[in-house]
Amino acid sequence: MPPKTLRKLLGFLLLLATITTVSCQSMLEARVENAPLLSFLSR
Amino acid sequence: MTDTKPKIFVRKPRKPRIPKGLLLYLLPLPLIPGALISLIRGDLYGVIVNACGYFLYCLAARWLQLGLEEEHKPRRKFIGKKTKFKTRAALLVAGTTAALSWLGAGYSLWIVPAFGLGALWGMYLNYGFDIRSRLPKDFGIQDAEAAAAIEEAETILEQIETANGQIQNREFNERIERILAIAQQILDEIARDPADLRRARKFLKVYLDGARKVTEGYARTHLQAGSPQLEDNFRQLLETIEQVFQQQQQKLLENELFDLDVQIEVLQTRLKQEGLLKP
């Protein structure tokens, strides 16, 4: 595989892993009781 | 009876494919249902986090698109400008991912930097940062000067194009168009590597200006006093200019400074002989 393609593939996988994970998790956690900022501030 | 006259095949110029950075619109799509679910549940916090997250990714995608478009406009639109859209977009994606991993996804603060750095690295590998930062530190000519020189050269090309429009000779028109195409490629090359401007300075001054004077001169005179002798001289000059432009492009690519100067001297002498340059 050419280095440029490999680099692009790795970049794509990294973006997929980080952005998708965070977005999906954020969608699942979208509830007041789980909001970390509120629990952090109320400590 | 059907018309069987063959159609002339005209190849359309191929447009360069510019990546649009669509990935940044698509990957965070789960944030939209996230915001909607939060809205249905009356969870203002969830709505704000998810909606702001998606908005920031969209903003980063727009910046990235601007950066990628800028990269595909190599000449005067690129040199001398200090916009850094791609780097800015990468930093925004990293910041948004880190913030969302903490505020939205509820990860612990220890893992948050890993998400941010992962996204930043992904952006770098996939799209890269802005090219301008790769300019050599010993670059002797100011960026603004390089941009001005290229802009000046493009004005000369436009003047040649205008003069070409006044010349009613298909052969000459085609030759001049070829010369213009080579000149554009040379300017592209200079814009890609501004250090080339040092070597191409004489080309921009002597060759390009010479070509303009020759073309404008012929455009002015051939309608009033067209003669076979004038046509022959003009044809020969155009041949020389085209040849020298091709050599110039080649030398520029090969970084051969000495040969280039010799070639320029030859054309300079030729133009002086034709009375187009002051001795």
Interface residues (C-beta under 8 A of the other chain):
Chain A: R7 K8 L10 G11 F12 L13 L14 L15 L16 A17 T18 I19 T20 T21 V22 S23 C24 Q25 S26 M27 L28 E29 A30 R31 V32 N34 A35 P36 L37 L38
Chain B: L23 L24 L27 P28 L29 P30 L31 P33 G34 A35 I37 S38 R41 D43 Y45 G46 V49 N50 G53 Y57 V93 T97 L100 S101 W102 L103 G104 A105 G106 Y107 F115 G118 A119 W121 G122 M123 Y124 L125 N126 Y127
